[in-house]
């Protein structure tokens, strides 16, 4: 388990070396520890032991250990003063409103001295909040590095798809296919539009992973969704072809949808559609590519349309069978009479 976590940290460019944020927090905590509010011998000895153990700048774990030591050695007055601010910072990190009834928000009653048990309960609550905060401080940057790495991969994927599309058009032009069979460049452009729509949808989905809450859960969600980096653009390409078939078959027909020319008969009827099966006007070209991009971006658009089409076909089939059964029953009754 420890090895897998180290591999995860290295994969996002972070092992156990402190970064600028760690160093700044370490310096602040060290300054606080050098000027303790408590002058007890126990506090001084704990701090000296800590300094001997961690010379120089510590890692994230060292910073957490120092922060815990400061809370554990804080005086009751300092603990009560610091608790509301720490709790509010915890609520901001979690994205939840502060609870005025939380133990950390409980104000000290004037003229009443807190008991040792009350101080111990408050200290335990602050340590619990501190643990959650440092958990976020440790894993939130890792989550964002994972997100950035996946977004960068998606952008390079879009660049690669553009290069493949340009190369395909160039080869079609060199081989004269684009001149004599213009349907093939059209098909390549339709597929390219679907891939771009799917890639943009994938990037939008990466942004949908919450930046608040459990950072470790966000890392797992990003890691487990890596296969979508290839699946969603491929699905977008397939949906864009299906979208074009919807328009060719006039299954959908309105002013916002493109219209295609009728196929002109040729000497070779098997390939006639590759010559004349094209949109009627530049406006129809634009609408075709736009809808193909939308079908790749809106992942459920074409699957839902196909489901509705299949349901409609099933209803019509059952209706025809019902009418046929009724007709046969009527004929059989008439024949008996």
C-alpha angles and dihedrals in degrees: 000000000000091000092051091052091051089050090051092051092048092048090062095043099262131101119157098306114120117243129205092280092052092048093050092049091046092052092050094049091045090053090051092049091049089058104040120186090218118067095195119134091234092058092048093049093048091051093048090049090050093050091051091051097045110039116180122353116348131213126253090277090051091052091051091050091051092048091051091049091053091053093046093051098040118117118248091252094051092044092053091048094049099041099078093050093048091048093049090050088051091052091049090051091050094043094234130123116256117261108230089204094057115120091241091056096048108118120227113255112243113248094010123107116219117241123237090251092054091049091048091050092049092047091050090050092050091049089051091051090046090054092053092047094051089046088059092042089055103042104029093072089047090052091051091048089053090050093048091049092052093046090050089051091050091051091051088048090056090049090050092049089051091051092049090048092051091047091049092053090047092052091047090051094048092049091048090237090121089058101045099027105034092167091076096060087046091053091048091052091049091052091047091052091052092049091050091049092050093047092051090048089053091052090050090051091054089055089053093067104106118254089204133060123034107008092192090056089052091053090051091049091052094045094048093050097056093105088064087069088078102021098058097051090046090049088049091054092052092046091051091056090048089049091055090050089053089057095043092051091045090232086144117035126176140117093271093056125078123251124220130215120250115260111260115223114247138180089263104047093180091071101029093111092061090063106044108012096108139124114278100235142005088264090058090050090054093047091049095053092042093053091045089054091048091049089055093046097044098058096192097044099090098032089053091046091051091049092052090047091050091047091050091050091050091051092050091047093051090046091053091048090050093051091046091050091050091049092051091048091051092049091048091051091049091049091054091052 
